[in-house]
Amino acid sequence: DNLPADVRNQVSDGLIDYAISGRGDVKRLSGRDGYRLRIGRYRVIFDEDRTTILAIYIGKRETTTYSRS
């Protein structure tokens, strides 16, 4: 709810596109479980299994983005 509406729509569209097609700027995280999806200046840290994508963190890219526990 804290994301601007346009960013919320971009993130939603990016996650849906990845879920359907597997496309997107996605990398496996090193040193922890999960993946990173880049959507403009924002990052979605997520985990997935065969049927579900669970967004763990959504936020603007900063130096601390990947150091969350």
N, C-alpha and C positions, 0 to 999 in steps of 0.2 A: 504493500500500500504506500510505501514511502517513495517509490519510483515515480517519475513523471509519466503521465499517460502515454506519451509517444514512445518512451523507452520501454514501458510495460508491454506495449504492442509489439515492438521490435523483438524483445526477449521471447514473448509468447510465439511469435512467428518463427523465430530461430529454433526454438525447441521443437515446435511441431514439424518444421522442415527436417530437422535432424532425426526425429522419431520416425518419420515416414520414409525418408530417402537415405539417411545416413550421411547426408551432406552437411558440411559446416566446418569451421576451423576448430577442430577438436583435437586435444592432445591428452594422453594419459598423464596424470600427475606423478611426479617422482617423489619418493619418500613417504607417500601416503596413498590410500585407496581413492579411486575416483578419477574423474575427467574434468577438463576445462573446456568450455565452449566460449569462443570469443565472438561477441556481437558488438561491433563498433568499439567504443571505449569501455564497454561493460563486459564482465566475465560472469559466467554461470559455472559454479563448481557443482558437479552432480555425480551421482552413481546410477548404475542401471543394471537391470537383469533382463531376462528375455521379454518381459511384458511391461516393465515399469521404468520410467526415468524419474529419479528423485532429485529435485534441485535442493542442494544443501545451502548454497549461498549465492546471492545475486547482488552485484555491486560494481561500482566504477573501479577500473583498474588503478591500483595504488601499490606502493612498495610492500604493503602488508597483506595484499590480497591472498597470497598463497601460504601465508604463515599461520592461518587460522587453525585451531585444533578441532 
